[in-house]
């Protein structure tokens, strides 16, 4: 890794690089206190991008759209996206929003201002959002992207704000960006955030993962999901996601795997656990090359589910997915399975 201000020496994805490169990613955090701060932060960032001739994406949660839309409505070269929908699963944001936007403009520098973690977001998502911010530094380090992330300093917990400082090389205050004294390498942050998954409840339905038993596995998890109240469309998504996890376990695992499914705390939860280690933290977050034949299963799982946990310990990998049950759902779900299978990445709708 090169020093501050230098050029990264290693171009491989997933390698910690200098947080202050001469080109590539510039990842900033701005802590706001009120709507006036928020409006000014977006306006300045957008104006700077337009002055530089850079495509701009504004990706904010639903309740912030009303605040920024009047600012952007006169502009025909700025995209606006609802982060509460596209970023419902934080682990899908890089592939479905950021990577897609960068790829739309090959050879050009682009900029994104957004809010991935807001005060009303479910507490269960907070750690996933911090992981996402650390993953940006790994997965997009080479991309010509200036990203400014907004966080509410008055309503987010102090511990969360400290984690944000650890995941952003630059902090913006008073319109000036300064190096973050709290910044830590992405892998160090990920190790700090890693924690064991709580055990499945005693009543969780369990099914062995066998090549000849995938149909029975799909039927079993669908029955648990239907009894819990998951909608038919989301049950289809669940079937696809569980099939992908089971297929990965059969293809890449080192021994027998088991699937479990249960309802808890407003979620339908499924996991597949078995021998083997998933070493790449970016698996499922960065699309494989277009010519690649592997690496798309976990990417699809992240798109279809509301949260995904990957835990590796003692030679065993467990992938646990969550789909919110209808009573807990406050914003639209991600795209349904047919759209996710047939289409490319989500493209933010232009104004």
N, C-alpha and C positions, 0 to 999 in steps of 0.2 A: 504494500500500500504506500502510495506517495504521501508526502507531507501536505500541510495546508497550502492551498493555492496551486498545487502541482497537478499533473495529469495522471489519472489512474494507470497503473502498469498492467493490470490484469483485466482483459475484456470479457471474461466469462460471466455469465449470469449467476447471481447468487453469491458472488465474492464481495466481501466488504472492501469498499474503495474509499478514497479520500472523500470526506463530506464537503470539500470545497474545491471541486474540479474547475478547470478552465472552461470546460464545456460540459455537455450532458445535463444531468438533473440538477436543478436548484430547488431545494425543498425548504420552505419557510413556514413558520407558525406565527399567527397574529392573535393575541388575546384581546377580545373586545369586552366592553362593559355594558353597552346599551345599543339600541337601534341606530343611534346617530353614528357611533363608532363603526357599526356593521356596514351601514350604507357608505360611509366614507372609505372604508377598506376596499369594498368591492369597486366603487367608482374609480379610485386611484389606480387600482390594479388593471381594470379594464382599459382605462385611458392610456396607461403606459403601454399596454399591449397593442392597442390600435395605432399609437404613434410609431411603434416599432414595426408595424406591418405584420404582427403575429396573430394567428387565429386564437380566439379566446373562448373558453368554456366556463360558464358559471354553473356549478353543481351544488345546490343548497336544498335543505329539507323543505317539505311542503309549506310549512307556516312562514318560511322566509321568502317564498316566491313572490308574495304580495309586496314585500319590501323592496326587492331588487327589480321586479318587472318594470315599474315605471322608469327606472334608470336605463333599462336596456331596450325598451320598446322602440325608440327611434332608430336603433342600430340594426343593420341587416347583416352584420358580419360577426355577431356574437351568438353562441349557442347557449341555451338555458336547459338545465336538466334537474329533475326532482330526485335528490339524493335519497330521500326516504323510500323511493321505489327502486331505483337502480342500485342503490347501496344498501338495500335491506340486509343482505348478508355482507358484512364488511370484507370478507375474504374474496368476494367476487368483483370488487370495485376496480382492481387493477386491470383485469381482463375485459370487463364489460363496459367500462367507462373511460378510464385513463388510457389504457393501451389502444383502444379503438380510436379515441380522439387523436392521439399521436400518429397512428397509422394512416389516418385520413389525409395527412399533409406530409408526405415523404419529402425529406430534404429541407424542411422548414422547422424553425423553432416555434413551439406553441406554448400557451400558458393556460393554467386552470386555477380558478379560485373556488374553494369548496369547503363544505363542512360535513365531515364524516361522523362526528360525535357531538351531539347536542344534548342539552340538559334533560329533555323529555324522552330521550332514547331509553329503551329497556335496560336496566342495570346489567342484565346478562350479556349485553353486547359490548360493554365498555372495554373489557380486556381484549375482545376481538378487534375493536377499533384501534387500540394502541398497537396491537400486533400488525394490523394493516399498515399503520403509519411507518413502522419499522421495516416492513416488507417493501414499501415503496423505495427505500434506500438501497435495497438489494436488487429488486427486479427491474427498476427503471433507471438505474444509475447512468447508463450509457445514452439514454434517450434525451433528445433536445427539448426538455420540458422545464418550464418554470412553474412551480406549484406553490400556491399560498393557501394554507389551511387555517380556518377560522375556528376559535374556541372561546366559549363564554367564561371569562375569568370570574364572574360574579356568582355563577350557579353550578359550575362543575366542581367536584371535590378537589381539594388541594393536592391529594395524592395523584389524582388523574392528571392535573396540570403539570405536576413534576414529571410524570411519565411522558407527557407530550414534549416537554423540553428535552427529554432524553432521545426522542425520535426525530427531532428536527434540527438540522445543522445550523439553521438561521432562525432568529427570533426578530420580529418586526415590531418596533415601537416608535410612535411619533413619525411614521413614514420612513424610518431608517432601519435597515436590516443589519443586525450584528450577529457574530458567531455565538451560538448557544453554549454557555459554559457547562451546561448539564448534558450536552450531547454524548451519547455512547454508541459504539458500533452496533449495527443491527442485531448481529448474532448474540451479543451480550444482553441486549434488551429481551430478545426472544427467550434466552435461557432464564432470565429473571422472571419472566411472565409464566413460564412453563409450570404446570402444577398437575398432580394426579386428578383424574376424573373421579367424581363420586361414584360409588358402586351402583350397579343397576338395582332396583328394588327386588325384593324376594318374589314378587308376583310377575316379573317381566317374562314375557313369552320368549322361549329360546328355541332356535332351530340350528341344526348342524349345517354347515356350508359344504354342499357336495355338488359335483357337476350334474348329476342326474336329479338333484333336488331343487333346482332353481325355481321351477314352477311352483312347488310346494312352499318354498320360502316367500315368493311373491304373494301367494294366496294368504299365507299366515299373517304377514305384516299388514296386508290390506284389511284383513278381518279385524285386527287390533285397531287400526286407524279408523275404520268405519264405526266400530263400537265407541271410540273416543269422540266421534263427531267431525272428523276431517272430511272436507268436501270431496266429491267424486273426482274433480279435476286434480286436486292436490294428492289424492290417493294414487292417481296415475303417475304424478311426479315422484312420489315415494317409491312406487314399484321400480321405476327406472333407476332412481338413485341407489336403492338397495341392490339391484341387479349389478350395477357398476361396481359397487364395493365388493360384492361377493365374487364377481369375475376377477377383480384385481387380486383378491385373496387367493383364489385358485391359481391364477397365473404367476403371481410373484411371491406368494407366501411359501414358508418352509415347512408347513405342516397343517394339521386340521384347524379350521377356523369355525367360529360360532357366531351366529347373529342373534341379537336380542331386540325386543321392541316393547315399549310401554308408554303410557301417558302420565305426565307429571307436570305440575306447575304451569298449566296452560299450553304445554307443548306435546306433540307426538314425537317421541324419541326413538331412534333406531341406531344400533351400532353393529359393526362387524369387527371381530377381534381375532387375531391369530398370530402365529410365529412369523417373524420377519421384521425388518426395520426400514421405515421410510425416512431416508436420510436428508432428502432435499426439502428445505422449508418452503420452497416456492412451488412445490408440486401442487397442481390444481389452481394456481394463481396466475401463472404465466403460460399462455398457449404454446404448444410445441410448434416446431417449424411446419409450414403447410405441407411439406413432403413427408413429415413424420407419421407413423402409423400407430404410435403409442402416446400415452400421456394425456388423453382427452377425457378419460373416465372421471377422474377426480375433478377436472375442470367443470364437467357437466353437473356433478354432484353439488359443487359450490353454487352453480347457477340456479339449481332447482330448489335448494333448501334455504332456510332462514338463518341458520347458524350451523357451522361444522367445526368440530374439535378433532384434532389429530394428536394422539398421545403415544409416545414410544417409551417403553420401559422394560428392562430385563429381556430384551430380544422379542418383545411382543408389541405389535402395532394395533391400536384401536382407533377406528374412525367412527365418531358419533355424530349423527345429524339430528337436527331439530326442525320441525315444521310447526308453526304456531297454529293452534286450534282456533276455529272461527270466533269464539267468544273473546279471545285475546287479541284478535287482529284489529289494528287501528288504521293501517294504510294498505293499499293494494299489494297483493302478493307479487313475487317475481313472475316473469313470463311462464306460461304453462309448458309442460314437457314437449308437446308437438312443436311449438314455436322455437323452443331452445334447441331441439334436434335439427330442425330444418333451417333455421336462420343463422346468421353470423352473430357478431357481438351486438349488444344494444347500442344503437346510435342515438345520441341526444337529439331531440327534435329542435330544429332551428326555430327562432322566433318568427 
